Amino acid sequence: MKSFIIGFLIIAAAIFTILPVKPDGFGLGWGTNVLDFLKGGVPVFGILIGIIAVFIGFADMKDRAEAKKETLQQRDNEKTE
């Protein structure tokens, strides 16, 4: 229950910071800054995701090669028995 309340408060605070500044002083007007951050962060995030995908691909190819070797060894062992 505490985490639900804390999460709700954090979301409310984040929304408050993004809201435009009105004459009555509600909101901080950080919306343009948030958009600038997202514009700069999305390509960097995409590059990191791409690097992770490449590493996963290499690991998958290595695992498949090892599995193929093990399968061939098992066939050879069965033939010799």
C-alpha positions in Angstrom: 0.0 0.0 0.0 2.9 2.4 0.8 4.4 1.8 -2.6 1.1 2.5 -4.3 0.8 5.8 -2.5 4.4 6.8 -3.1 4.1 5.9 -6.8 1.0 7.9 -7.1 2.7 10.9 -5.5 5.7 10.7 -7.7 3.4 10.5 -10.8 1.5 13.5 -9.6 4.7 15.5 -9.0 6.0 14.6 -12.4 2.7 15.7 -14.1 2.8 19.0 -12.0 6.3 19.8 -13.3 5.2 19.3 -16.9 2.1 21.4 -16.7 2.4 24.9 -18.2 2.7 27.9 -15.9 -0.7 29.6 -15.6 -1.4 33.1 -14.2 -2.4 31.5 -10.8 1.0 29.8 -10.6 0.0 26.2 -11.1 2.6 24.0 -12.8 6.3 24.6 -13.3 6.3 24.7 -17.1 9.1 22.1 -17.7 7.2 20.6 -20.6 9.6 21.9 -23.3 12.6 20.7 -21.3 11.0 17.3 -21.0 10.5 17.2 -24.7 14.1 18.3 -25.4 15.3 15.5 -23.0 13.2 12.9 -24.8 14.4 14.1 -28.2 18.0 13.7 -27.1 17.4 10.5 -25.1 15.5 8.4 -27.6 18.4 8.0 -30.1 20.8 7.2 -27.3 18.4 4.7 -25.9 17.9 3.2 -29.3 21.7 2.8 -29.7 21.9 1.0 -26.3 19.1 -1.3 -27.2 20.8 -2.1 -30.6 24.1 -2.9 -28.8 22.3 -5.2 -26.4 20.5 -6.9 -29.4 23.8 -7.5 -31.1 25.3 -9.1 -28.0 22.3 -11.3 -27.6 22.6 -12.3 -31.3 26.2 -13.3 -30.9 25.5 -15.3 -27.7 22.6 -17.1 -29.5 24.8 -18.0 -32.5 27.5 -19.3 -30.1 24.9 -21.4 -28.2 23.6 -22.9 -31.4 27.1 -23.8 -32.6 27.8 -25.5 -29.2 24.5 -27.4 -29.4 25.3 -28.5 -32.9 28.7 -29.8 -31.8 27.1 -31.7 -28.8 24.5 -33.2 -31.1 27.3 -34.4 -33.5 29.3 -35.8 -30.6 26.3 -37.7 -29.3 25.7 -39.2 -32.8 29.3 -40.3 -33.0 29.1 -41.8 -29.6 26.0 -43.7 -30.5 27.6 -45.0 -33.7 30.7 -46.3 -31.9 28.6 -48.1 -29.3 
